Amino acid sequence: MKMQQGFFERNRSVFIFALIALTMPFWFPLIGGYSGLDTKIMVFCIFVVGFDLLLGYTGYLSFGHAAFFGIAAYTTGLMLKGFSDNIIPAIIVAVIVSTLVSVVIGLLTLKRTGIYFSILTLAFAEMFHSMAMAMLQQWTGGENGLTGMPTPMLFSIKMQGDAVFYFITFVAILMFYVAKRIERSPVGLMMRAIKCNQTRLEYTGINARKYKLLTFVISAAYAALAGALMVVYEPFVGHEFLGWHQSGEIVIMSVIGGVGTLVGPMLGAAFMLYFENVLSVDLGEQWLLVLGMIFMVVVIFMPGGFMEAVSRLQARFTQK
Amino acid sequence: MTDVKSDKSNKSASGWSRRDVLKASSVGAAGAAAPMFFTKNAWADGHESIGNYPVKGSEVVFGFNVPQTGAYADEGADELRAYKLAVKHLNNGGGMLDTLKPSMLSGNGVLGKKVAYVTGDTQTNADASRTSARRMIERDKVIMVTGGSSSGIAIAQQYLCNELGIIFMCGLTHSNDTTGKDKQRYGFRHFFNAHMTGKALAPVLSKEYGKDRRAFHLTADYSWGHTQQQSMQEFTEKEGWGTAGNIMTPLKTTDFSQYLAQVMNSDADVLVLNHYGANMVNSLTNAVNFGMRDMQKNGKNLEIVVPLYSRLMAKGAGSANIDGVLGTSGWNWALQDAGSQVFVDAFVAEYGFPPSQAAHTCYVQTLLYANACEMAGSFYPPAVIKALEDFEFDGAGNGSTLYRGADHQCIKSMLVMKGKSPSARSSDFDYLEVVQEVDRATANYDPSIFPGELGPYKPA
């Protein structure tokens, strides 16, 4: 017996996320957080949700998502600098440019699967990184990064402090809702089918490549939006935004949180950034070592990440 | 089975009633509106609040943001040692507090407040350095941030601090851009720069190697390398040298053989390595392995020049390789003036080995900031900035020094250094010897040769 679920029930996780996110300025300082870090966590929530659509649903592990993040960040920076300090045209152009790049990269890389796909995406991202560092340093600022942007404005509102936090949080909630819609849509079904067995899917007469490309581009658009918002949050673009380290960090966030759950990667992103910026201070120079050990423990004992821990706990309580 | 499931979902559907949603959204709306009620408008001793001014409580907090992991971690560790020593001296007296002139430092904190500090890890990564600086500013309420062990990172933090109204005292950064095109009202640099290196080094080079030389440059392909190369070319050409060529080498290069081959095939008889850190260690080692130091070109010995020297680099390249190679440094622990001596003694007593030039500049920067607060009589940033601008002082290890107001660059004497041969070394820290102390007048330059604006005293 199938029942039509209500709007609130279907989107319960979106509402819970919205509640937690919007109240963040009140409870986050109590655990050692601070204004600024909460905004960065929201930016990365957008990034990982998009990444999870690709990795968690189609099973394609991209090691080059920093390319889309970075290209959008540079585009936003240059738009703010050269066109207008209004963020709306900057974000739109940045997402369009980055998405177009993703179409080209997607067409070239999605012919391969598994490790070959990962390596190809990594190679493309590194290519962009090298270009930003050498050929294009006139525009990107190279090693110094792109600096000297005006204060980003949302029409007449300065994008600083709480204003930028609530703006980015609003976008993050919206993008999480969109991801949930995609998950439930026919496209979401195709994505899961690709992960399950691509060959079988193709035998049913469905063009799997079309759906793979669509997912890749959607995921890149999320990364691009995050990259653009990163510059709105802080008017600075470092060449690190394009680097393999950035791509790797997203993978770690997703794995540690639990791929294929949308919520898990966001938990992972929050945990990683909180650890890197708050707990690392108490741990001193050894913080990277501790982080590595946490990652290993999670992967060995909870391959499903934090979400597996959550569902195990849930199962234990419901059994009793 | 299906019945149970639908039952459950029914239950939870009712668990989220319309009223609950209304409640949740009103909390959200309250959250959105709340910041409007808490806007800062505190006034203290006649000044409006800027950044983390006014300072509340009995402590004032400094933020030390240095690379603790990554390529420059060794340098960062030495910087942190110097910062901790500076805090100790500010709170308890000692060190350069006895030699700095003029000084209003009492050795009993700053403006009656004990100095405390927080540390952060820049990871030799501009983005991470900004996030870390932001934590110090937003959470730990630091009044000043200092650190950085490469120009890109120093510039990135300088922009952030300028925007937030926090004074940034640069650590080791040598690019012309830091106080050139990227100079900021809230950023100050004590360390010397690439332009000063060229100005000081070129006359020594022409004296040592003659006026009819042809130089080939290998340059690290980023801001610091570019400015270093331009400055070296400009000043060696003024001495009558020719420039045979310049190759930009990617920052990640570890094997420089292909570039060195081009140098050997050219008519150049001097090789200038505009490299720093691991780049320099590798390129110099490659050149030595090619036998370039024993090579004859145009009837003269082929010479190698390393414009910016550091002890850690000299150690990495090995003293057999750097023996006789010329370069510049901001400071060296072997200097005999009173300021250097008290600093070295205090550092050795604390840690058991002498400080690097990075440690020196960081230590002096902390003291200068504290002294400027005392002179201004307040932590109010615009007043502190005005106290630092055009501040003349002595006894900090570089003789009489001017903190130039026009670009926030310290104008002071600097050192031309030469690598010591293995047999001449006296300790594990003794890699370089001072060839010449270049005086302040020679190192000085017109700040208007670089573009850029300092901007207003009050952040936008």
Contacts between the chains, C-beta under 8 A, distances in Angstrom:
chain1	res1	chain2	res2	distance
A	1	B	2	5.6
A	1	B	3	7.1
A	1	B	6	5.5
A	2	B	6	7.9
A	3	B	6	5.6
A	3	B	9	6.9
A	3	B	10	7.2
A	5	B	9	6.8
A	5	B	13	6.7
A	6	B	13	5.9
A	8	B	13	7.8
A	8	B	16	4.9
A	8	B	18	7.6
A	8	B	21	5.6
A	9	B	9	7.2
A	9	B	12	6.9
A	9	B	13	4.4
A	9	B	16	6.2
A	12	B	12	7.7
A	12	B	16	6.1
A	15	B	16	7.4
A	15	B	21	6.8
A	15	B	24	6.3
A	18	B	24	7.7
A	18	B	28	6.4
A	19	B	24	5.1
A	19	B	27	6.9
A	19	B	28	6.5
A	22	B	27	7.7
A	22	B	28	4.2
A	22	B	31	4.7
A	22	B	32	6.6
A	23	B	27	6.6
A	23	B	28	7.3
A	23	B	31	5.0
A	25	B	31	6.9
A	25	B	34	7.3
A	25	B	35	6.9
A	26	B	31	6.6
A	26	B	34	7.4
A	29	B	139	7.4
A	32	B	139	7.2
A	33	B	139	7.4
A	34	B	134	7.6
A	34	B	135	5.9
A	34	B	138	4.0
A	34	B	139	3.5
A	35	B	138	5.1
A	36	B	131	7.8
A	36	B	134	4.5
A	36	B	135	7.4
A	36	B	138	4.9
A	37	B	131	7.3
A	37	B	134	7.3
A	37	B	135	6.6
A	37	B	138	7.7
A	40	B	131	6.6
A	130	B	250	7.3
A	133	B	221	7.1
A	133	B	222	7.1
A	133	B	250	7.2
A	133	B	251	6.7
A	134	B	221	5.5
A	134	B	248	7.3
A	134	B	250	6.2
A	137	B	221	7.7
A	137	B	222	7.3
A	141	B	223	7.5
A	142	B	221	7.4
A	142	B	222	4.8
A	142	B	223	6.0
A	143	B	151	7.7
A	143	B	152	4.4
A	143	B	222	3.2
A	143	B	223	5.6
A	143	B	224	7.4
A	143	B	251	6.7
A	144	B	126	7.8
A	144	B	151	6.7
A	144	B	152	4.5
A	144	B	155	5.3
A	144	B	156	7.4
A	144	B	175	7.7
A	144	B	177	6.6
A	144	B	182	7.3
A	144	B	222	7.1
A	144	B	223	4.5
A	145	B	126	5.0
A	145	B	152	6.2
A	145	B	155	7.6
A	145	B	156	5.6
A	147	B	155	6.5
A	147	B	156	6.9
A	147	B	159	5.0
A	147	B	182	6.4
A	148	B	159	7.4
A	148	B	182	7.5
A	151	B	163	7.6
A	151	B	460	6.1
A	161	B	35	7.3
A	162	B	35	3.7
A	166	B	32	5.5
A	234	B	130	6.4
A	234	B	134	8.0
A	234	B	160	7.3
A	235	B	159	8.0
A	235	B	163	7.7
A	236	B	126	7.4
A	236	B	127	7.7
A	236	B	130	6.3
A	236	B	156	6.0
A	236	B	159	6.3
A	236	B	160	7.0
A	238	B	125	7.2
A	238	B	126	3.9
A	238	B	127	4.2
A	238	B	130	7.8
A	238	B	152	7.9
A	238	B	156	6.6
A	239	B	126	7.6
A	240	B	125	5.2
A	240	B	126	6.3
A	240	B	127	4.9
A	240	B	128	7.6
A	241	B	127	6.7
A	245	B	125	7.8
A	276	B	128	7.8
A	276	B	131	7.8
A	277	B	131	5.8
A	277	B	132	6.8
A	277	B	135	5.3
A	278	B	135	7.3
A	280	B	121	6.4
A	281	B	118	7.1
A	281	B	119	7.1
A	281	B	120	7.0
A	281	B	135	7.6
A	284	B	68	7.5
A	285	B	68	4.9
A	285	B	69	6.8
A	285	B	73	7.9
A	285	B	121	7.7
A	287	B	121	7.4
A	288	B	69	5.8
